[in-house]
Amino acid sequence: MGSSDYLNSTQNLVHPEWEIVEPTPNIHVLFPRFDKKFFQGKLTCVQLEWSKRMYSCAGICYQKRNRFGMSCIIRLSEPLLKLRPRKDLVETLLHEMIHAYCFVLGIREGNGGHGPHFKKIMNGINKIAGTNISVYHSFHDEVNLYKTHWWKCNGVCRNRPPHFGTVKRSANRKPGPYDRWWTQHQQDCGGEFIKIKEPSPKRKKANKENDPQKAGGKKKADTTRTPKKWPAGGNISDYFSQPGSVGKSPGPFKKPYTGMAVANPGGRTVVVRKPPTTATTPKPV
């Protein structure tokens, strides 16, 4: 029996050989398998998606109201989980699926949704699948890796543990009144946050189409046509008779208008009449 056949037959979802056979699994393939195996197929209405902007937590499950009612959405952090082993991806997905299962059944618990029902399902899956699903899944090293914007307070809190007046964030968002701790900080310290570190700016790629020097030094040929010069003799017929001239040759000579009957090739006679002239009468004085 091959290793892949053995892994498909075993109950262990985090066997070390999975890291070699399938190091980067498709979450949209794992989801229906786990739903059928652990949740009785009740999560078919749950939406699963990756998030490219989640840097503080590995996964989240929440409900959102729409025109049909409430929808349940699971979002996994692509920046954090792509740096972790396959085992962490599987356990994070199962963690959020337990939350979704509680939402579908209408179970509401405290402690961030990690109540007795959550822990009962979690312990059951860990026993069957050999996983180590926990209440929290914060990957501190990966989270700190993306916190590239740093600020430091110039007040007295810079000498106080544990943060020593330093705020690190993944987004370029300076500490301010929108932070829940800002009011307390203004009362206790009152200092100003000065930025001390940020990522280097990204270089813009040169547009080779608009820059002929960077596109190999080739310039577009001038395809505009220069107008033909007037002939030296001054006769207009010489201008049209020259080869390659841009002008058009004059058409056949047209007879002047006459107010008389003309022959029609169709067999009938067409009489062309001049419009009547209206005589102007002088106005009485």
Backbone torsions as a table, in degrees:
resi	resn	phi	psi	omega
1	MET	NA	129.0	179.6
2	GLY	-71.3	167.1	-178.2
3	SER	-65.6	-37.5	-179.8
4	SER	-67.5	-38.0	177.6
5	ASP	-66.1	-38.8	179.2
6	TYR	-65.2	-42.1	-179.0
7	LEU	-66.7	-34.8	178.8
8	ASN	-71.1	-26.9	-178.7
9	SER	-88.5	-23.0	-177.8
10	THR	-80.6	159.4	178.7
11	GLN	-85.0	-15.0	-174.6
12	ASN	-75.5	113.9	-178.3
13	LEU	-87.6	-10.2	-177.8
14	VAL	-123.3	32.9	177.3
15	HIS	-61.1	140.8	-177.8
16	PRO	-57.0	-28.6	-179.0
17	GLU	-71.2	-18.1	176.0
18	TRP	-61.5	-30.6	-179.5
19	GLU	-65.5	-22.2	179.6
20	ILE	-95.4	-43.4	-176.7
21	VAL	-72.6	-43.2	-176.5
22	GLU	-142.3	74.9	-176.1
23	PRO	-70.3	-29.6	-179.2
24	THR	-125.9	80.1	-177.0
25	PRO	-73.5	159.7	176.4
26	ASN	-85.2	118.4	-176.4
27	ILE	-65.4	-27.2	-180.0
28	HIS	-76.9	-12.4	172.0
29	VAL	-91.1	-37.7	179.4
30	LEU	-69.0	-36.4	-173.3
31	PHE	-57.9	-53.3	-179.8
32	PRO	-64.9	-29.4	177.1
33	ARG	-66.1	-47.2	179.6
34	PHE	-67.2	-35.3	179.3
35	ASP	-62.3	-43.8	-179.7
36	LYS	-71.1	-34.0	-173.9
37	LYS	-79.5	-38.9	-171.7
38	PHE	-117.4	-19.2	-170.6
39	PHE	-124.7	19.8	174.9
40	GLN	56.7	25.5	177.8
41	GLY	68.3	25.3	-177.5
42	LYS	-89.5	0.4	-175.6
43	LEU	-107.1	22.3	179.6
44	THR	-66.9	-21.9	-180.0
45	CYS	-88.1	-2.0	-176.9
46	VAL	-85.4	136.9	179.4
47	GLN	-95.2	131.6	-179.0
48	LEU	-118.6	133.4	-178.2
49	GLU	-154.9	156.7	173.4
50	TRP	-86.7	152.9	174.1
51	SER	-125.9	128.8	178.1
52	LYS	-91.6	-1.5	-173.8
53	ARG	-120.4	8.8	177.3
54	MET	-93.3	114.7	-177.8
55	TYR	-118.9	-11.6	-174.9
56	SER	-100.9	-19.1	178.4
57	CYS	-144.0	154.9	-175.1
58	ALA	-79.2	-28.6	-178.2
59	GLY	-159.3	160.8	179.8
60	ILE	-151.9	145.4	175.7
61	CYS	-129.3	127.3	-176.9
62	TYR	-147.7	164.4	177.6
63	GLN	-108.1	146.0	-178.1
64	LYS	-136.7	133.5	-178.7
65	ARG	-82.7	136.2	174.9
66	ASN	-133.2	-172.6	-175.6
67	ARG	-70.9	-16.8	179.0
68	PHE	-96.2	-8.3	-177.7
69	GLY	138.7	-127.0	-179.8
70	MET	-115.9	135.8	175.5
71	SER	-114.3	149.4	-179.5
72	CYS	-111.2	130.1	-174.3
73	ILE	-128.2	133.8	172.5
74	ILE	-111.3	127.3	178.1
75	ARG	-123.6	130.6	178.4
76	LEU	-111.7	142.6	-177.3
77	SER	-80.8	112.1	176.6
78	GLU	-69.3	-41.1	179.4
79	PRO	-61.4	-34.5	-177.6
80	LEU	-84.6	-44.5	-173.3
81	LEU	-77.2	-20.8	178.7
82	LYS	-71.9	-14.3	177.4
83	LEU	-96.1	-3.4	-175.6
84	ARG	-106.0	161.7	176.1
85	PRO	-65.9	167.2	179.7
86	ARG	-59.7	-35.9	-179.2
87	LYS	-56.0	-42.8	-179.0
88	ASP	-68.1	-35.3	177.3
89	LEU	-64.6	-44.6	-179.4
90	VAL	-63.6	-45.3	-177.8
91	GLU	-69.2	-35.3	176.7
92	THR	-67.0	-42.0	178.4
93	LEU	-62.7	-44.1	179.0
94	LEU	-65.2	-37.2	177.3
95	HIS	-57.9	-48.3	-178.8
96	GLU	-71.6	-29.1	177.2
97	MET	-68.6	-30.9	174.8
98	ILE	-65.6	-41.9	175.8
99	HIS	-59.8	-45.1	-179.6
100	ALA	-63.3	-37.8	178.8
101	TYR	-62.8	-40.9	177.5
102	CYS	-66.8	-37.1	177.1
103	PHE	-62.9	-44.4	-177.6
104	VAL	-64.3	-38.1	-179.8
105	LEU	-83.5	-2.6	179.1
106	GLY	76.4	25.9	-180.0
107	ILE	-90.4	122.1	178.7
108	ARG	-118.1	123.2	-177.7
109	GLU	-131.4	158.1	177.3
110	GLY	-81.8	-169.1	179.8
111	ASN	58.6	42.4	179.2
112	GLY	68.5	25.4	-178.6
113	GLY	84.1	6.4	-178.6
114	HIS	-103.4	58.5	-179.4
115	GLY	-91.2	-162.8	-177.3
116	PRO	-60.8	-40.4	-179.9
117	HIS	-65.3	-43.0	178.9
118	PHE	-60.5	-47.3	-177.0
119	LYS	-67.4	-31.7	178.3
120	LYS	-65.6	-45.8	178.0
121	ILE	-66.5	-40.7	-179.7
122	MET	-60.5	-46.8	-179.3
123	ASN	-66.5	-34.4	178.2
124	GLY	-65.8	-42.9	178.8
125	ILE	-67.2	-40.8	179.0
126	ASN	-60.6	-36.7	-178.9
127	LYS	-71.3	-37.3	-176.9
128	ILE	-80.9	-46.8	-170.1
129	ALA	-96.3	-1.8	179.8
130	GLY	72.2	16.1	-179.1
131	THR	-84.1	174.6	178.0
132	ASN	-131.9	55.4	179.0
133	ILE	-67.2	133.0	-179.5
134	SER	-121.3	176.3	-179.1
135	VAL	-70.1	-35.4	-178.8
136	TYR	-121.2	149.8	176.5
137	HIS	-138.9	68.6	176.8
138	SER	-101.4	123.0	178.9
139	PHE	-99.2	96.1	-169.7
140	HIS	-64.8	-40.7	-177.9
141	ASP	-63.7	-44.4	-179.4
142	GLU	-69.1	-37.7	178.7
143	VAL	-63.3	-43.7	179.5
144	ASN	-67.6	-27.7	179.9
145	LEU	-62.6	-36.1	-177.7
146	TYR	-88.9	-5.0	177.2
147	LYS	-85.2	84.6	-174.4
148	THR	-101.5	-2.6	177.7
149	HIS	-108.4	118.0	-175.5
150	TRP	-120.0	139.4	172.7
151	TRP	-127.7	149.1	177.4
152	LYS	-132.9	134.2	-178.3
153	CYS	-79.1	141.7	178.2
154	ASN	-95.7	11.9	179.0
155	GLY	-95.7	-160.7	-175.0
156	VAL	-74.0	-19.4	-177.6
157	CYS	-71.7	-9.5	178.0
158	ARG	-69.1	-13.4	178.5
159	ASN	-105.8	7.6	-176.5
160	ARG	-107.4	131.7	174.9
161	PRO	-74.8	162.0	6.1
162	PRO	-93.6	-13.0	-173.2
163	HIS	-97.4	-18.5	179.3
164	PHE	54.2	42.7	174.6
165	GLY	71.9	14.4	-177.3
166	THR	-105.2	133.4	176.4
167	VAL	-121.8	124.9	179.7
168	LYS	-116.4	132.9	-178.3
169	ARG	-141.5	154.2	175.9
170	SER	-82.1	-23.7	178.7
171	ALA	-104.2	152.2	179.6
172	ASN	-80.9	72.1	-177.0
173	ARG	-127.8	105.2	-176.8
174	LYS	-67.7	140.8	176.5
175	PRO	-56.7	137.0	-176.6
176	GLY	-162.2	-166.4	-176.2
177	PRO	-61.2	-18.7	180.0
178	TYR	-77.0	-9.4	175.5
179	ASP	-83.7	138.6	-174.7
180	ARG	-67.7	-22.1	-179.4
181	TRP	-94.7	2.4	-172.9
182	TRP	-65.8	-42.2	-179.2
183	THR	-61.7	-43.5	178.5
184	GLN	-65.1	-36.8	178.9
185	HIS	-66.2	-39.7	179.3
186	GLN	-65.7	-33.4	179.2
187	GLN	-75.0	-40.7	-175.3
188	ASP	-85.3	-32.1	-173.9
189	CYS	-122.5	-60.2	-179.5
190	GLY	78.3	10.6	-179.6
191	GLY	-80.4	172.8	-179.6
192	GLU	-109.6	140.6	-179.9
193	PHE	-88.6	123.7	179.7
194	ILE	-109.8	133.6	-179.5
195	LYS	-74.8	130.2	-177.0
196	ILE	-117.8	-11.7	-179.0
197	LYS	-156.2	142.0	176.0
198	GLU	-156.5	158.0	-179.6
199	PRO	-68.9	153.6	178.6
200	SER	-68.0	142.6	-178.5
201	PRO	-65.3	146.1	179.1
202	LYS	-79.0	141.0	177.4
203	ARG	-79.2	138.9	178.0
204	LYS	-84.0	136.0	178.5
205	LYS	-73.3	135.7	-179.8
206	ALA	-71.4	139.6	178.1
207	ASN	-87.1	103.4	-175.8
208	LYS	-68.7	-25.4	-178.4
209	GLU	-69.8	-33.6	-178.3
210	ASN	-91.1	-11.2	-178.9
211	ASP	-116.2	100.2	-176.8
212	PRO	-67.4	-25.5	-179.7
213	GLN	-68.1	-37.4	-179.4
214	LYS	-84.7	-9.0	-179.8
215	ALA	-94.1	23.7	178.7
216	GLY	102.1	8.7	177.4
217	GLY	76.2	9.8	-179.0
218	LYS	-92.2	132.2	177.3
219	LYS	-109.6	150.3	179.7
220	LYS	-70.1	137.8	179.6
221	ALA	-71.8	146.0	-179.9
222	ASP	-80.5	110.1	-176.3
223	THR	-97.9	7.0	-180.0
224	THR	-72.2	137.3	-178.1
225	ARG	-90.5	134.3	177.2
226	THR	-83.8	136.6	-179.4
227	PRO	-64.8	144.9	-178.4
228	LYS	-72.7	138.2	-177.8
229	LYS	-72.3	152.7	177.8
230	TRP	-69.8	136.3	-178.3
231	PRO	-60.8	151.1	-175.3
232	ALA	-65.6	-31.3	-176.6
233	GLY	-70.4	-21.4	180.0
234	GLY	84.6	5.9	179.7
235	ASN	-94.2	127.6	-176.3
236	ILE	-68.5	-27.9	178.9
237	SER	-66.2	-29.6	176.9
238	ASP	-67.3	-30.2	-179.8
239	TYR	-66.2	-42.3	-178.4
240	PHE	-78.9	-22.5	-176.9
241	SER	-84.2	-11.2	-178.6
242	GLN	-73.6	142.3	179.1
243	PRO	-69.2	141.6	178.3
244	GLY	76.6	13.8	-179.1
245	SER	-73.7	148.2	-178.1
246	VAL	-87.7	-11.5	-179.6
247	GLY	-79.0	169.8	178.6
248	LYS	-106.3	142.1	178.5
249	SER	-71.2	145.8	-178.4
250	PRO	-66.2	146.7	-178.8
251	GLY	-76.2	-179.5	180.0
252	PRO	-65.0	154.6	-177.7
253	PHE	-69.0	131.2	179.1
254	LYS	-100.8	134.6	179.4
255	LYS	-71.2	147.5	178.1
256	PRO	-69.9	160.9	-178.4
257	TYR	-69.8	133.4	175.2
258	THR	-132.1	140.1	-179.1
259	GLY	-86.4	60.8	-179.4
260	MET	-140.2	169.7	-178.6
261	ALA	-73.2	139.0	178.0
262	VAL	-122.9	152.1	-178.8
263	ALA	-76.4	140.7	178.7
264	ASN	-109.3	127.6	-179.1
265	PRO	-59.4	-19.6	-179.9
266	GLY	-75.0	-5.9	178.0
267	GLY	104.6	-11.0	180.0
268	ARG	-104.7	163.0	-179.2
269	THR	-106.4	128.0	179.9
270	VAL	-107.7	126.4	179.7
271	VAL	-100.9	121.3	178.9
272	VAL	-102.1	121.5	-177.4
273	ARG	-114.3	147.8	173.5
274	LYS	-75.7	146.6	176.6
275	PRO	-65.7	141.2	-178.2
276	PRO	-64.8	141.6	178.5
277	THR	-89.7	135.9	180.0
278	THR	-95.4	124.2	-179.8
279	ALA	-81.0	135.5	179.5
280	THR	-92.6	126.1	178.6
281	THR	-96.4	137.0	-179.4
282	PRO	-68.1	141.7	178.7
283	LYS	-75.3	139.7	178.6
284	PRO	-65.5	143.6	-179.4
285	VAL	-85.8	NA	NA
